[in-house]
Amino acid sequence: MKAARLPHRNQVAAGVAALSVMLAAGWALMPHGSKQDAVQWLDDVCSAVSRPMFSSAPAPAGSGEAARPATSTKVISCEALPHVPGKSVTTVIVDFPPLAYSPAHRHPGSVTAIILGGTIRSQLGGGPVGTYKTGETFFEPPGTLHVFAENPDPVKPAKLVAVFVADENCGPLLLPP
C-alpha cells in the first residue's frame, strides 16, 4: 500500500491561483456600492473557511453574522379571538434584505410563517435546517427555540408573513433565547 502523496508546490500554487480567479470573478459580478462593501464581502468569504457559511449559532459581537443586515418587522393587524378567550391573532410582515440574519429567539405563541418572496433558511431547536421558498410555510410551536432565520441570497430580498396566536394584547411577540 502506497502512502498518499502530498501535492507538489506547483499544484498548490495552481489551486490558490484558481481560487483567486474565482473569487475575483465572483466579486466582479456581485453588486456592491462601495469599497467598504467589497471588503466586507471578501471578509465574509474568507472567514467562511473556518466556520459554516451560514452559521446557526447566535451571532457573536464582531462576527460576520453580527455585521449582516437585520430583519425588519411591521405589525399589520392584531385582533382578539372572540371564540378563544384570552388569545389574539397578530399578523406581521418580516422583510429580509439580502444576506439578512436573525439570531436565536423564541415566540410566546404559535407561529405560522408563509414565504411571500425569496428564500428563507430557518432552524428550530432540535430540528434540521429548512430552506423555504415562495409559497411554502413552516410552523413554530409556542416557546420553541428558533435557532436562526436568514436570507442566504446576496442580491435578492426575501419576505414572509408571520401569523401569531398568542396571549391577548398583541405582544410581546419576541422573547430572548
C-alpha positions in Angstrom: 0.0 0.0 0.0 1.5 3.3 -1.0 1.3 6.4 1.2 -0.8 9.3 -0.2 1.5 11.8 -2.0 1.3 15.4 -0.8 0.6 17.8 -3.6 3.7 19.4 -5.1 4.2 23.1 -4.5 3.2 23.9 -8.1 -0.1 22.1 -7.7 -0.8 24.1 -4.5 0.1 27.3 -6.2 -2.2 26.5 -9.2 -5.0 25.8 -6.8 -4.5 29.0 -5.0 -4.4 30.9 -8.3 -7.6 29.2 -9.5 -9.4 30.1 -6.2 -8.2 33.7 -6.5 -9.5 34.0 -10.0 -12.9 32.5 -9.0 -13.1 34.9 -6.0 -12.2 37.9 -8.2 -14.8 36.9 -10.8 -17.4 36.4 -8.1 -16.6 39.8 -6.7 -16.8 41.5 -10.1 -20.2 40.0 -10.7 -21.7 41.0 -7.4 -23.4 44.3 -7.0 -21.7 46.5 -4.4 -21.9 50.1 -3.6 -18.5 50.9 -2.1 -15.0 49.7 -1.3 -16.3 49.0 2.3 -19.0 46.6 0.8 -16.3 44.9 -1.2 -14.0 44.5 1.8 -16.9 43.1 3.9 -17.8 40.6 1.1 -14.2 39.4 0.8 -14.0 39.1 4.6 -17.2 37.1 4.7 -15.9 34.7 2.0 -12.5 34.3 3.7 -13.9 33.8 7.2 -16.2 31.0 5.8 -13.2 28.7 5.6 -13.2 28.3 9.4 -16.9 28.2 10.0 -20.1 27.2 8.3 -21.1 29.8 5.7 -24.5 30.4 7.4 -23.9 29.5 11.0 -26.9 28.5 13.1 -25.3 29.8 16.3 -26.2 33.2 17.6 -24.1 35.9 16.1 -21.2 36.9 18.5 -20.3 40.5 18.6 -17.7 41.4 16.0 -18.5 38.3 13.9 -19.5 38.2 10.2 -23.1 37.4 11.2 -23.3 40.4 13.5 -22.3 42.6 10.5 -25.0 41.1 8.4 -28.2 43.2 7.8 -31.1 42.6 10.3 -34.7 41.7 9.5 -37.4 44.4 9.9 -40.9 43.8 11.0 -44.2 45.5 10.6 -47.4 44.5 12.5 -50.3 44.8 10.1 -53.1 43.5 12.3 -53.9 42.3 15.8 -57.4 41.0 16.7 -58.8 39.3 19.8 -60.1 35.8 19.1 -63.7 36.0 20.4 -64.2 32.2 20.5 -60.8 31.7 22.3 -60.9 34.0 25.4 -57.5 35.5 26.3 -55.9 34.9 22.9 -55.3 37.1 19.9 -54.1 36.7 16.3 -51.3 39.1 15.2 -50.1 39.3 11.6 -46.6 40.6 10.9 -44.7 41.2 7.7 -41.0 40.3 8.1 -38.5 41.7 5.5 -35.1 40.1 5.0 -32.7 42.3 3.0 -30.1 40.3 1.0 -28.0 38.2 3.5 -30.1 39.3 6.5 -29.7 37.2 9.6 -31.9 36.8 12.7 -30.2 35.2 15.7 -31.7 32.8 18.2 -35.1 33.8 19.8 -38.4 32.5 20.9 -42.1 33.4 20.4 -44.7 33.2 23.2 -47.4 31.7 21.0 -47.8 29.5 17.9 -46.4 31.0 14.7 -47.2 30.1 11.1 -44.8 31.6 8.6 -45.7 31.9 4.9 -42.9 32.9 2.5 -44.1 35.7 0.2 -40.9 36.1 -1.8 -37.3 34.9 -2.0 -35.7 32.2 0.1 -35.6 31.8 3.9 -33.3 29.3 5.7 -34.5 28.6 9.2 -33.9 26.2 12.1 -36.0 25.3 15.1 -34.3 23.8 18.2 -33.7 20.1 17.7 -34.6 20.1 14.1 -32.8 20.2 10.8 -32.2 23.5 8.8 -35.0 24.1 6.4 -34.9 26.1 3.2 -38.3 27.6 2.3 -39.2 29.3 -1.0 -42.1 31.5 -2.1 -45.4 29.9 -1.2 -44.0 27.5 1.3 -44.7 27.6 5.1 -43.3 26.5 8.4 -44.8 26.3 11.9 -43.3 27.1 15.3 -44.9 25.7 18.5 -45.1 28.2 21.4 -41.8 28.7 23.2 -39.7 26.7 20.7 -36.2 27.9 20.2 -35.9 29.5 16.8 -32.1 28.9 16.4 -31.8 31.3 13.4 -33.5 32.6 10.3 -31.7 34.1 7.3 -31.9 35.2 3.7 -29.0 33.4 2.1 -29.2 35.3 -1.2 -26.6 38.0 -1.6 -28.7 40.0 -4.1 -32.5 39.4 -3.7 -34.5 40.3 -0.6 -36.9 37.9 0.9 -40.2 38.4 2.7 -42.6 36.4 4.9 -45.8 36.9 6.7 -46.0 35.5 10.3 -49.3 34.8 11.9 -49.0 34.6 15.7 -51.7 33.1 18.0 -50.7 34.3 21.4 -52.0 36.0 24.6 -54.4 38.8 24.1 -52.9 42.3 23.8 -50.8 41.6 20.8 -47.5 41.2 22.4 -44.7 40.8 23.1 -44.1 38.6 20.1 -40.4 38.1 20.5 -38.6 36.6 23.6 -35.0 36.1 24.3 -33.5 32.6 23.6 
